[in-house]
């Protein structure tokens, strides 16, 4: 399949046909990981989306009451000289 390289703003890009995206299981929401291997441009599904599960983990930590500061509050030696 031959595709044209198109100008997109200050960059250039290739439009990947929807059937090819579907065949590879790629979508706009998840994006792709791009590498260059042996002179070829390679697009892969991300291993997992960034920050997957962070919100649920934070919620369960808070529900367990285990979200206190580890080091506690502390200041710098010169903080008393600051004028706010």
C-alpha positions as MATLAB code, in Angstrom:
seq = 'XXXXXXXXXXXXXXXXXXXXXXXXXXXXXXXXXXXXXXXXXXXXXXXXXXXXXXXXXXXXXXXXXXXXXXXXXXXXXXXXXXXX';
ca = [
       0.000    0.000    0.000;
       1.471    3.348   -0.991;
       0.611    6.374    1.186;
       1.455   10.014    0.621;
       3.310   12.106    3.150;
       1.201   15.195    3.868;
       2.030   18.493    5.466;
       0.227   18.927    8.788;
       0.986   22.362   10.216;
       4.758   22.608   10.619;
       5.096   18.794   10.544;
       4.454   16.021    8.090;
       2.374   12.908    8.523;
       0.832    9.843    6.990;
      -2.887    9.157    7.245;
      -3.441    5.537    8.238;
      -6.634    4.148    6.715;
      -9.320    3.148    9.222;
      -9.414   -0.522    8.121;
      -5.665   -0.822    8.762;
      -6.069    0.699   12.242;
      -8.894   -1.744   12.975;
      -6.867   -4.703   11.720;
      -3.984   -3.747   14.031;
      -6.230   -2.936   16.981;
      -5.028    0.685   17.139;
      -7.210    3.647   18.024;
      -6.835    7.394   18.512;
      -7.619    7.239   22.230;
      -4.771    4.889   23.167;
      -2.333    6.263   20.603;
       0.745    4.327   19.507;
       4.364    3.850   20.452;
       6.690    4.759   17.598;
      10.229    3.456   17.087;
      12.685    3.180   14.243;
      14.048   -0.336   13.785;
      16.518   -1.264   11.053;
      15.536    1.795    9.035;
      11.801    1.107    9.329;
       9.221    3.189   11.142;
       7.363    0.867   13.539;
       4.058    1.693   15.275;
       2.881   -0.492   18.164;
      -0.028   -0.536   20.578;
       1.095    0.961   23.882;
       1.733   -1.618   26.594;
      -0.895    0.228   28.608;
      -2.107    3.821   28.675;
      -0.133    6.193   30.898;
      -1.322    6.427   34.515;
      -3.677    3.469   34.139;
      -5.080    2.611   37.556;
      -3.615    5.610   39.392;
      -7.006    7.068   40.379;
      -8.270    3.739   41.728;
      -5.025    3.156   43.652;
      -5.180    6.643   45.223;
      -8.820    6.085   46.192;
      -8.091    2.756   47.888;
      -5.096    4.232   49.760;
      -7.261    7.113   51.017;
     -10.076    4.738   52.030;
      -7.560    2.674   54.023;
      -6.417    5.862   55.806;
      -2.885    5.304   54.591;
      -2.444    8.647   52.840;
      -0.593   10.592   55.526;
       2.581   12.485   54.720;
       5.563   10.172   55.110;
       8.018   12.871   56.164;
       5.559   15.220   57.806;
       5.644   18.996   57.494;
       9.025   20.642   57.670;
      10.421   24.009   56.764;
      13.727   25.592   55.943;
      15.960   27.292   58.512;
      15.356   30.724   56.942;
      11.545   30.420   56.644;
      10.958   32.597   59.703;
      12.606   35.509   57.875;
      10.152   35.380   54.962;
       7.594   38.176   54.755;
       4.274   37.280   53.141;
];
